[in-house]
């Protein structure tokens, strides 16, 4: 039978203010998206989402992950990254349950080139 073994550990070493890193995680192929949704600690910190890609130049057997982008949304009132989902090959959905007076919102980011750029938001009515 197959067994799982840890290959690497992703941690934030440059953002001591990030709270709850790893609260939401999604992966597809060489892409890993990890949220630090800010739900613990400072109420004014809305959260952040960290986009990693596997570094093809890393020597085997240890994969190397490179952080490509950090998404923050100043309009989100808290919990940015509480949920994550991919929308096709070029979209990333980021949940923010405390946005819009705690009614919640989902932010959609569209992939453009090698980065993801903000493209809008959906506020449930």
C-alpha positions as CSV (number, residue, x, y, z in Angstrom):
1,X,0.0,0.0,0.0
2,X,1.1,3.6,-0.6
3,X,2.0,5.8,2.3
4,X,2.1,9.6,2.6
5,X,5.3,11.4,3.6
6,X,5.9,15.1,4.1
7,X,8.0,16.6,1.3
8,X,8.0,20.3,2.3
9,X,6.4,22.8,4.7
10,X,5.2,26.2,3.4
11,X,5.3,29.0,6.0
12,X,5.3,32.7,6.0
13,X,8.6,34.0,7.1
14,X,8.2,37.6,5.9
15,X,4.7,38.5,7.1
16,X,4.5,38.2,10.9
17,X,1.1,39.9,10.8
18,X,-0.7,37.2,8.8
19,X,-3.2,35.3,10.8
20,X,-4.5,31.8,10.3
21,X,-2.2,31.0,7.4
22,X,-3.4,27.6,6.0
23,X,-7.0,28.1,7.1
24,X,-8.0,27.5,3.4
25,X,-5.9,25.7,0.9
26,X,-6.5,24.6,-2.7
27,X,-4.2,22.9,-5.2
28,X,-4.2,22.0,-8.8
29,X,-1.1,20.7,-10.6
30,X,1.8,23.0,-9.9
31,X,-0.4,25.7,-8.3
32,X,-1.1,26.0,-4.6
33,X,-3.2,28.8,-3.1
34,X,-3.1,29.4,0.7
35,X,-5.2,31.8,2.7
36,X,-4.3,33.7,5.8
37,X,-7.8,34.9,6.4
38,X,-7.1,37.1,9.4
39,X,-9.9,35.7,11.6
40,X,-7.7,35.4,14.6
41,X,-6.1,38.4,16.1
42,X,-6.3,42.0,14.8
43,X,-9.9,42.7,13.7
44,X,-8.7,45.4,11.3
45,X,-6.6,42.9,9.3
46,X,-8.9,41.6,6.5
47,X,-6.7,38.7,5.4
48,X,-4.5,37.7,2.5
49,X,-4.2,35.0,-0.2
50,X,-0.8,33.6,-1.2
51,X,-0.4,32.1,-4.7
52,X,2.5,29.6,-5.0
53,X,3.8,27.7,-8.0
54,X,6.2,24.8,-8.1
55,X,9.7,25.8,-9.2
56,X,10.7,23.7,-12.2
57,X,14.4,24.3,-11.5
58,X,14.3,22.6,-8.0
59,X,16.4,19.5,-7.8
60,X,14.5,16.3,-7.0
61,X,13.3,14.8,-4.8
62,X,12.4,18.0,-2.9
63,X,10.0,20.3,-4.7
64,X,10.5,24.0,-4.3
65,X,7.5,26.3,-4.1
66,X,7.8,29.9,-5.1
67,X,5.3,32.5,-3.9
68,X,4.2,34.4,-7.1
69,X,1.7,36.8,-5.7
70,X,-0.1,38.0,-2.5
71,X,-3.7,39.1,-2.9
72,X,-5.2,41.5,-0.4
73,X,-8.6,43.1,-0.7
74,X,-9.0,46.4,1.3
75,X,-12.7,46.4,0.6
76,X,-13.1,43.1,2.6
77,X,-14.1,43.7,6.2
78,X,-12.6,40.5,7.4
79,X,-12.1,36.8,6.6
80,X,-10.7,37.4,3.1
81,X,-9.7,33.9,2.0
82,X,-12.1,32.0,4.3
83,X,-12.9,29.9,1.2
84,X,-11.1,29.4,-2.1
85,X,-12.1,27.8,-5.4
86,X,-10.8,27.7,-8.9
87,X,-13.1,28.7,-11.7
88,X,-11.9,26.9,-14.8
89,X,-8.3,27.4,-15.8
90,X,-8.1,31.2,-15.4
91,X,-10.2,32.1,-12.4
92,X,-9.8,32.2,-8.7
93,X,-12.7,32.8,-6.3
94,X,-12.0,34.1,-2.8
95,X,-14.6,34.2,-0.1
96,X,-15.0,37.1,2.3
97,X,-17.8,36.3,4.8
98,X,-17.5,39.5,6.7
99,X,-17.7,41.9,3.7
100,X,-20.7,44.1,3.1
101,X,-21.8,44.4,6.7
102,X,-21.3,40.7,7.3
103,X,-23.6,39.7,4.4
104,X,-20.5,38.3,2.7
105,X,-19.0,38.5,-0.8
106,X,-17.0,36.4,-3.2
107,X,-14.2,38.1,-5.1
108,X,-13.3,36.8,-8.6
109,X,-9.7,37.1,-9.8
110,X,-8.9,36.5,-13.5
111,X,-5.5,35.1,-14.5
112,X,-3.7,37.5,-16.8
113,X,-0.3,36.5,-18.1
114,X,1.6,34.8,-15.3
115,X,-0.2,36.8,-12.5
116,X,-3.8,37.0,-11.2
117,X,-5.4,40.4,-11.3
118,X,-8.6,41.6,-9.5
119,X,-11.5,41.5,-11.9
120,X,-14.5,42.2,-9.7
121,X,-16.7,40.9,-6.9
122,X,-20.1,39.4,-6.4
123,X,-22.1,40.6,-3.4
124,X,-25.1,38.3,-2.7
125,X,-28.4,40.2,-2.5
